[in-house]
Amino acid sequence: MVCIIDKRTRIANAKRLGNLLQVAREDVGLTQHDLATRLGKKQPFVSKYEDGRCYLDLTQFIRICNELCVDPAEKLKELEERGVGFGKASPGKRGVK
């Protein structure tokens, strides 16, 4: 099975995730610079994922959630409740689009 997500859905999902993480960051009173420093990154990294201009891998997502003291599973649940599409599995060769 291959999970195929079209580009428009991927971009919308990245923006929704970025928004959720931005709200979480603001809730704990951190600036983008503060969070970036804790992550060992530069401030533009935080800006880009919060704006949905880059995609986080699972490790980055979990690390960010840990720094923000939020449960990654709860954030994923929130995304699902907001209607984020995670794609539909379909039979096919791996990597085929």
N, C-alpha and C positions, 0 to 999 in steps of 0.2 A: 504494500500500500504506500502511496505517495501522497503527501499533503501539499496541495497547491493553493497558494493564496495570491490573488492578483495584486498588482502594484498599488492600485488605489486603496484596497483594503489594508495592505501592509502600512502604507503611509498614515491612514486614519488610525490604525491601531497604535502606531508609534506616537502619534500626537496625543491620543487618549492616555497612554501609559505615561508619557512625559508630563502631562497635566496632573495626573494622580501623584506622581513623585514630586512635582513642584509644590503641590498643596501640602504634602507630607513634610517636605523640607521647611516650608514656611511655618507650619504648625509647631515645629521644634525650634524655630527661631534662628535657623542657619541661613547665611547668605550662600549664593552659588560659590563664591570664593572659599568660604568656610568648608563646605562639603567637598569641593574639589581637593582642598588641602588634605582633608581626612582620607580621601580616596587615593592620594598620591598622583592626582591629575591636575591639569590646568583648568581654570574657570570655563573656557570655551567648551570643554567636554560636557559639563553640566548644562550649559546653555543649549547646546545642540540636541541632547537627548530630551530636555524639557520641551523644546520647540518641535520635536518629532523629526529633526533633520538628520538623526543617526539612529541606528538600531542597537539596542543593548543585547548582549548575549546573556545567557542564564546566570553565569558567574557574576557578571557586572550587576545585573538586576538584584541578585541576592545580597551582594556586598553593599549596594546602595541602601537597600531595605534595612540591613543590619545597622548601618551608620545612622539611619533615621529612626531606629528603634521601632520599626513596623514589621509585621509578619508578612513575608513574601506571599504566602498562600492566601492571606486575606486580601492583599492587593490584586492578586489574580482573580479572586472571587468578585471583587469590586468591578474589575474590567468586564467580566462576564455579565454581571448585572447591568452594566451600561451598554450591553449589546455588542461587545467587541467580538468579531468573528475570528476564530482561530483556524479557519480553513476546513475543508472537508476531505477526508481520506478517500482516495480512489485507487483502483488497481492500476498498476503501471510500473515501468522501470524506474529505478531510483535516479533522481536528477533530471528526469524528462519533464519538460514544461509544456 
